Amino acid sequence: MVPVFLDPGLLTKRALIERNEPLPDAMGGARERWLEVGETSVRVEPLTGKVEEELGQRIGVLTHRVTLRTRDGLSRGMAFRLGARRLLIRSLHDPDETGRWLVCRCEEET
């Protein structure tokens, strides 16, 4: 029996795949630039929501499980773009070791 999160009929959302490419600025630093590198169907499940304090400010951190068919070139540090939302890939693995699926743990960029 296939676990419910691996049901291909549940890959109902279209997501752009992006990678971050630093863009040098005139001050010797760099700023973020996200480049689209592909598109895929995914299933997004919210996992946790927590509030962290950073430099005296409260920041919400939302994590999600994103399931998709295996895709070459996908790695940590890339992101899924769902409309105005960006889900940063923190880890990915093949849950049943068949080479058919990837399950990614993502944090929503706020």
N, C-alpha and C positions, 0 to 999 in steps of 0.2 A: 504494500500500500504506500502511495506517495504522500509525504506530509503535506498538509493543506497549504503551506506557504510555497510549495513547489508546483502547485496546480497551474499549468500554462494559461488556463482560462481566466486566471486572476491577474494577469499582467495587463491591467486596464489603462494605465496612464502612459502618456508619451512624455519622455524626458530627453532633453538635450544633454549631451556629455561635454563637459568643459575641462580644460586644463589651465592652470595658472601659469602665466609667463610674465616674469618681472619686466617692467618697462623702465629703463634708466631715465632718471630726471637730470636736470642741469646742475643739481647740487651734490652729485656723487652718490645718491641713493637710488632707490627704485620704488615704483608704485605697482599695484596689482593691475593686471590685464587678463581677463578671462577670454580664452579662445574656444569656440565651438569646434569639437572634433568628431562629433557623431550624434546619432539619435537612436533611441531604443524604447521598447515597452518595458514598464516596470510595475511592481506592486510596492506601495509605500505603506508601512505600518508604524504608527507612533509607538515608542517604547517608554521613554521617561521624560519627565520635565523636572528641572530643579533650578533653584536660584543660588547663584554664587555671588560672593562679594569681591569686587576687584577695585582697588584704589578708591574705596569708600562708596562705590556705586553697586547697586544690585543688578545683576545680569542674569537673564533667564537662559538656560541651556536646554534645548529640546533634542532628543536623540530619536532616530528612526531606523527601522530595518527596511532595506530596499532589496528586493529580489528581482533578478533578471536572468535571461539566458546568458551563458558564458560568452564573453566578448574579449578578444585579444586587445592588449594595449591599455586596459583599464587598471589603474593603480591608486594607492593611497595618495591623498593630496589633490586628486581630481574632484569633480563635483557633478551632481545632477541638477539641472535647471528645470523646474516645474513652474512655468509662468514667472511670477515675480520671486519665487522661493528658490534658494540655492542650498542644496544638501551636500555638505563637504564629506568626502569619503575618508573615514578614519581607519577602517579595516575591511578586508574582504576575504571570503573563503568559499570553498566548494563544500556544501553541507553533506552531500552523500558520496563524494569522491568519484563521481561518474563523469565529470568534465562537462556536464550539461548546464549547470546552474552556478550562479554566484549570489551570495548573500553578503550585502555590505552594511556595516554599521556606520551611520552618518549622523552628523550634527548639523542642525539647521543654522545657517548664517543669519544673524540678527543685526 
